Amino acid sequence: MILNFAVASNGQTTLTTTATQRYFNNIRRNLEGAADVMPADKYSFRLTEGQMTFAEWLNHSTERNFLDCATLKGESVPEEQKQAASLKEKAEVEKALKDSFAYCAAALETMNDTKALSSPQMTYSLLHILVHNNEIYGNIVGYLRVNGIVPPSTAARKNQGKK
């Protein structure tokens, strides 16, 4: 699939600023928050047989974050990406997820619209860290709710109403 975008003038950051502030920061907060509120003994939980465990969903996010953000940075994929799939314990899964989001945040600091639209792969990687992580969050919300845990996005909305 070829994406056809008009390339923004050099240095423009409307797309990348919006992507970072409105979407990336929110999904980062939601996924990191979900990792935090899920009890350690529920990291092996599956909604039904055949589905990924809670930890596997987070590991999948971690893997893709490192892969996509290495593209954005023009680097080789970090070693942490290769080890993410084997992580099972809350502390290591949560740390890897947070590390992958920190890596992406650093990649986004170097982005501008021209760079983001410079190739189909670059555009895909930028969009993928937003869309894919939201899909993952949408899946794990069910894992939280069935375990009696209010998802971070819902908790944030409830807290805004109390101010």
C-alpha positions as CSV (number, residue, x, y, z in Angstrom):
1,M,0.0,0.0,0.0
2,I,1.5,3.3,-1.0
3,L,0.5,6.4,1.0
4,N,0.2,9.5,-1.0
5,F,0.7,12.7,1.1
6,A,1.7,16.1,0.2
7,V,5.0,16.7,1.9
8,A,4.9,19.6,4.4
9,S,7.4,22.4,4.1
10,N,10.7,21.9,5.9
11,G,10.4,22.1,9.7
12,Q,6.6,22.1,9.9
13,T,5.4,20.0,12.8
14,T,1.6,20.2,12.8
15,L,1.1,16.4,12.1
16,T,3.9,15.2,14.4
17,T,3.0,17.6,17.2
18,T,-0.7,16.6,17.1
19,A,0.3,12.9,16.9
20,T,2.6,13.2,20.0
21,Q,0.5,15.5,22.2
22,R,-3.0,14.2,21.5
23,Y,-2.5,10.5,20.7
24,F,1.0,9.2,21.7
25,N,1.1,10.7,25.2
26,N,-2.5,9.5,25.9
27,I,-1.9,5.9,24.8
28,R,1.4,5.8,26.6
29,R,-0.3,7.0,29.8
30,N,-3.1,4.4,29.3
31,L,-0.9,1.4,28.6
32,E,1.6,2.2,31.3
33,G,-1.2,2.8,33.7
34,A,-2.8,-0.5,32.8
35,A,0.5,-2.3,33.4
36,D,0.7,-0.6,36.8
37,V,-2.9,-1.4,38.0
38,M,-3.0,-5.0,36.9
39,P,-1.9,-7.2,39.8
40,A,1.2,-9.3,39.2
41,D,-0.7,-12.6,39.6
42,K,-3.0,-11.5,36.7
43,Y,-0.2,-11.0,34.1
44,S,-0.7,-14.6,33.0
45,F,-4.5,-14.1,32.8
46,R,-6.3,-14.8,29.5
47,L,-9.9,-13.8,28.8
48,T,-10.5,-17.1,27.0
49,E,-8.3,-20.0,26.0
50,G,-6.3,-19.2,22.8
51,Q,-6.0,-15.5,23.5
52,M,-2.8,-13.8,24.5
53,T,-2.2,-13.3,28.2
54,F,-2.2,-9.8,29.6
55,A,1.7,-9.9,29.7
56,E,1.8,-11.0,26.1
57,W,-0.3,-8.0,25.0
58,L,2.1,-5.6,26.7
59,N,5.1,-7.5,25.3
60,H,3.6,-7.1,21.8
61,S,3.3,-3.4,22.4
62,T,6.9,-3.3,23.6
63,E,8.2,-5.2,20.6
64,R,6.4,-3.0,18.0
65,N,7.3,0.2,19.8
66,F,11.0,-0.7,19.6
67,L,10.7,-1.8,15.9
68,D,8.7,1.2,14.7
69,C,10.6,3.8,16.7
70,A,13.9,2.4,15.5
71,T,12.6,3.2,12.0
72,L,11.7,6.7,13.1
73,K,15.2,7.2,14.6
74,G,17.0,5.6,11.6
75,E,18.6,3.0,13.9
76,S,18.9,-0.8,14.2
77,V,16.3,-2.4,16.4
78,P,17.5,-2.3,20.0
79,E,18.3,-5.6,21.8
80,E,15.4,-5.0,24.2
81,Q,13.0,-5.7,21.3
82,K,14.3,-9.1,20.7
83,Q,13.9,-10.1,24.4
84,A,10.4,-8.7,25.0
85,A,8.4,-11.7,23.9
86,S,10.0,-13.9,26.6
87,L,9.1,-11.6,29.5
88,K,6.5,-12.9,31.9
89,E,6.8,-11.2,35.4
90,K,5.1,-7.9,36.0
91,A,8.2,-6.0,37.0
92,E,10.1,-7.0,33.8
93,V,7.2,-6.6,31.5
94,E,6.3,-3.2,32.9
95,K,9.9,-2.0,32.8
96,A,10.3,-3.1,29.2
97,L,7.0,-1.4,28.2
98,K,8.0,1.9,29.8
99,D,11.5,1.7,28.2
100,S,9.9,1.2,24.8
101,F,7.7,4.2,25.3
102,A,10.7,6.3,26.5
103,Y,12.5,5.2,23.3
104,C,9.6,6.3,21.2
105,A,9.3,9.6,23.0
106,A,12.9,10.3,22.2
107,A,12.2,9.3,18.5
108,L,9.3,11.7,18.4
109,E,11.4,14.6,19.7
110,T,13.4,14.4,16.5
111,M,10.4,14.2,14.2
112,N,8.9,16.9,12.0
113,D,6.2,16.6,9.3
114,T,8.7,16.4,6.5
115,K,10.6,13.5,8.1
116,A,7.3,11.7,9.0
117,L,6.1,11.9,5.4
118,S,9.5,11.2,3.8
119,S,8.7,7.6,3.0
120,P,5.8,5.2,3.3
121,Q,7.7,3.2,5.9
122,M,8.4,6.3,8.0
123,T,4.7,7.3,7.8
124,Y,3.6,3.8,8.6
125,S,5.9,3.6,11.7
126,L,4.6,6.9,13.0
127,L,0.9,6.0,12.5
128,H,1.5,2.4,13.8
129,I,2.7,3.5,17.2
130,L,-0.5,5.4,17.6
131,V,-3.1,3.1,16.1
132,H,-1.6,-0.3,17.1
133,N,-1.1,0.7,20.7
134,N,-4.7,1.9,20.8
135,E,-5.8,-1.5,19.5
136,I,-3.8,-3.2,22.2
137,Y,-5.3,-1.0,24.9
138,G,-8.8,-1.7,23.5
139,N,-8.1,-5.4,24.0
140,I,-6.6,-5.2,27.5
141,V,-9.4,-3.1,28.8
142,G,-11.5,-6.2,28.9
143,Y,-8.8,-8.0,30.9
144,L,-8.9,-5.2,33.4
145,R,-12.7,-4.9,33.7
146,V,-13.3,-8.7,34.1
147,N,-10.8,-8.5,37.0
148,G,-12.7,-5.7,38.6
149,I,-10.2,-3.0,37.7
150,V,-11.2,0.4,36.3
151,P,-9.1,1.1,33.1
152,P,-6.8,4.1,33.3
153,S,-8.7,6.0,30.6
154,T,-12.0,5.6,32.5
155,A,-10.4,6.5,35.8
156,A,-8.9,9.7,34.2
157,R,-12.3,10.8,32.9
158,K,-13.9,10.2,36.3
159,N,-11.2,12.2,38.0
160,Q,-11.7,15.1,35.5
161,G,-15.3,15.4,36.6
162,K,-14.4,15.7,40.2
163,K,-12.3,18.9,39.7
